[in-house]
Amino acid sequence: MNPKIPSDQKSISVKRIAWIFAAFFSTFIIVDIAYITVAQKTWRGLATEDGYQKGLKYNDTIEAVKTQKQLGWKLQINYQFEKTKTGILQVKLSDKNHQEIQDATITANMKRPVQEGKDFSVDLKFDTKTQSYNYAIEFPMIGQWDVEIIAQRNDDVYQDIKRLVVR
Protein backbone atom coordinates (compact mmCIF):
# COMPACT_ATOMS: atom_id res chain seq x y z
CA MET A 1 0.00 0.00 0.00
CA ASN A 2 1.19 3.42 -0.99
CA PRO A 3 0.14 6.29 1.12
CA LYS A 4 -1.14 9.13 -1.06
CA ILE A 5 -0.10 12.73 -0.48
CA PRO A 6 -2.99 15.12 -0.56
CA SER A 7 -2.91 17.42 -3.61
CA ASP A 8 -2.79 20.63 -1.53
CA GLN A 9 0.44 19.45 0.16
CA LYS A 10 1.93 18.55 -3.26
CA SER A 11 1.37 22.04 -4.58
CA ILE A 12 2.87 23.59 -1.45
CA SER A 13 6.10 21.59 -1.78
CA VAL A 14 6.35 22.30 -5.55
CA LYS A 15 5.85 26.03 -4.91
CA ARG A 16 8.44 25.96 -2.13
CA ILE A 17 11.01 24.27 -4.38
CA ALA A 18 10.33 26.80 -7.16
CA TRP A 19 10.87 29.68 -4.70
CA ILE A 20 14.09 28.14 -3.41
CA PHE A 21 15.45 27.85 -6.97
CA ALA A 22 14.39 31.41 -7.77
CA ALA A 23 16.00 32.75 -4.58
CA PHE A 24 19.24 30.84 -5.26
CA PHE A 25 19.64 32.10 -8.83
CA SER A 26 18.56 35.64 -7.91
CA THR A 27 21.23 35.74 -5.19
CA PHE A 28 23.79 34.38 -7.65
CA ILE A 29 22.93 37.05 -10.25
CA ILE A 30 22.97 39.89 -7.69
CA VAL A 31 26.40 38.85 -6.40
CA ASP A 32 27.76 38.60 -9.98
CA ILE A 33 26.47 42.08 -10.81
CA ALA A 34 28.08 43.45 -7.63
CA TYR A 35 31.45 41.84 -8.50
CA ILE A 36 31.34 43.17 -12.06
CA THR A 37 30.51 46.68 -10.84
CA VAL A 38 33.31 46.69 -8.26
CA ALA A 39 35.80 45.29 -10.80
CA GLN A 40 35.00 47.99 -13.34
CA LYS A 41 35.21 50.83 -10.83
CA THR A 42 38.48 49.71 -9.21
CA TRP A 43 40.46 48.65 -12.29
CA ARG A 44 43.76 50.55 -12.27
CA GLY A 45 44.31 50.18 -16.00
CA LEU A 46 47.49 48.15 -15.79
CA ALA A 47 47.89 46.64 -19.20
CA THR A 48 50.73 46.35 -21.66
CA GLU A 49 50.34 48.59 -24.63
CA ASP A 50 51.41 47.03 -27.93
CA GLY A 51 51.85 43.65 -26.24
CA TYR A 52 51.87 41.79 -29.55
CA GLN A 53 54.64 43.97 -30.99
CA LYS A 54 56.68 43.64 -27.79
CA GLY A 55 56.29 39.88 -27.99
CA LEU A 56 57.64 39.87 -31.53
CA LYS A 57 60.70 41.83 -30.38
CA TYR A 58 61.46 39.41 -27.53
CA ASN A 59 64.56 38.03 -29.27
CA ASP A 60 65.91 41.60 -29.56
CA THR A 61 65.46 41.95 -25.80
CA ILE A 62 67.40 38.75 -25.14
CA GLU A 63 70.22 39.99 -27.39
CA ALA A 64 70.28 43.35 -25.57
CA VAL A 65 70.65 41.55 -22.22
CA LYS A 66 73.63 39.56 -23.55
CA THR A 67 75.24 42.76 -24.82
CA GLN A 68 74.65 44.46 -21.46
CA LYS A 69 76.34 41.58 -19.61
CA GLN A 70 79.35 41.80 -21.93
CA LEU A 71 79.79 45.49 -21.05
CA GLY A 72 80.45 44.54 -17.42
CA TRP A 73 79.12 47.83 -16.10
CA LYS A 74 78.04 48.08 -12.49
CA LEU A 75 75.23 50.36 -11.36
CA GLN A 76 74.53 51.37 -7.77
CA ILE A 77 71.19 53.06 -7.10
CA ASN A 78 70.66 54.87 -3.81
CA TYR A 79 67.79 57.05 -2.63
CA GLN A 80 68.32 59.32 0.39
CA PHE A 81 65.12 60.57 2.03
CA GLU A 82 65.05 64.23 2.99
CA LYS A 83 61.41 64.80 3.92
CA THR A 84 57.99 63.44 2.95
CA LYS A 85 57.93 62.52 -0.76
CA THR A 86 61.30 64.23 -1.32
CA GLY A 87 64.85 62.93 -1.57
CA ILE A 88 68.04 62.62 -3.61
CA LEU A 89 68.40 59.87 -6.20
CA GLN A 90 72.06 58.92 -6.51
CA VAL A 91 73.45 56.60 -9.19
CA LYS A 92 77.05 55.41 -9.42
CA LEU A 93 78.15 53.85 -12.69
CA SER A 94 81.42 52.02 -13.20
CA ASP A 95 82.89 49.90 -15.97
CA LYS A 96 84.27 46.36 -15.78
CA ASN A 97 87.64 47.77 -14.60
CA HIS A 98 85.85 49.49 -11.67
CA GLN A 99 86.52 52.95 -13.15
CA GLU A 100 83.80 55.60 -12.69
CA ILE A 101 81.95 56.43 -15.91
CA GLN A 102 81.42 60.18 -15.94
CA ASP A 103 80.34 60.86 -19.52
CA ALA A 104 77.17 58.80 -19.72
CA THR A 105 73.64 60.05 -20.19
CA ILE A 106 71.45 58.70 -17.40
CA THR A 107 67.67 58.81 -17.36
CA ALA A 108 65.54 57.62 -14.44
CA ASN A 109 61.99 56.55 -15.23
CA MET A 110 59.80 56.55 -12.11
CA LYS A 111 56.83 54.22 -12.38
CA ARG A 112 54.02 53.35 -9.96
CA PRO A 113 53.61 49.57 -10.09
CA VAL A 114 49.97 49.77 -8.92
CA GLN A 115 48.62 52.87 -10.62
CA GLU A 116 49.05 54.47 -13.99
CA GLY A 117 49.08 58.17 -14.69
CA LYS A 118 51.71 59.16 -12.10
CA ASP A 119 54.84 58.06 -14.02
CA PHE A 120 57.59 60.57 -14.81
CA SER A 121 61.20 60.72 -16.01
CA VAL A 122 64.23 62.74 -14.93
CA ASP A 123 67.74 63.19 -16.35
CA LEU A 124 70.55 62.83 -13.83
CA LYS A 125 73.66 65.03 -13.91
CA PHE A 126 77.15 63.98 -12.85
CA ASP A 127 78.41 65.57 -9.63
CA THR A 128 82.21 65.66 -9.30
CA LYS A 129 82.04 66.03 -5.49
CA THR A 130 80.18 62.76 -4.93
CA GLN A 131 81.46 61.06 -8.11
CA SER A 132 77.88 60.06 -8.90
CA TYR A 133 74.87 61.10 -10.93
CA ASN A 134 72.30 62.92 -8.75
CA TYR A 135 68.82 64.37 -8.93
CA ALA A 136 66.59 65.88 -6.23
CA ILE A 137 63.19 64.25 -6.70
CA GLU A 138 59.79 65.17 -5.34
CA PHE A 139 57.41 62.27 -5.85
CA PRO A 140 53.72 63.07 -6.42
CA MET A 141 52.65 60.52 -3.79
CA ILE A 142 54.03 58.16 -1.17
CA GLY A 143 54.18 54.40 -1.66
CA GLN A 144 56.02 51.97 -3.91
CA TRP A 145 57.86 53.20 -6.99
CA ASP A 146 59.94 51.35 -9.55
CA VAL A 147 63.03 53.29 -10.61
CA GLU A 148 64.23 52.23 -14.04
CA ILE A 149 67.72 53.56 -14.77
CA ILE A 150 68.88 53.79 -18.38
CA ALA A 151 72.57 54.66 -18.78
CA GLN A 152 73.89 55.33 -22.26
CA ARG A 153 77.39 56.13 -23.50
CA ASN A 154 77.86 56.22 -27.26
CA ASP A 155 76.15 53.01 -28.48
CA ASP A 156 76.44 51.21 -25.14
CA VAL A 157 73.24 50.97 -23.07
CA TYR A 158 72.84 49.64 -19.54
CA GLN A 159 69.52 49.28 -17.70
CA ASP A 160 68.58 48.37 -14.17
CA ILE A 161 65.46 48.58 -11.99
CA LYS A 162 65.11 49.11 -8.27
CA ARG A 163 61.96 49.35 -6.16
CA LEU A 164 61.69 52.19 -3.67
CA VAL A 165 59.23 52.84 -0.90
CA VAL A 166 58.69 56.58 -0.67
CA ARG A 167 57.48 57.86 2.69
Secondary structure, DSSP 8 states (H G I E B T S, - for coil): ------HHHHHHHHHHHHHHHHHHHHHHHHHHHHHHHHHHHH------TTHHHHHHTHHHHHHHHHHHHHHT-EEEEEEEEEETTEEEEEEEEE-TTS-B--S-EEEEEEE-TT-SS--EEEEEEEETTTTEEEEEEE-SSSEEEEEEEEEEETTEEEEEEEEEEE-
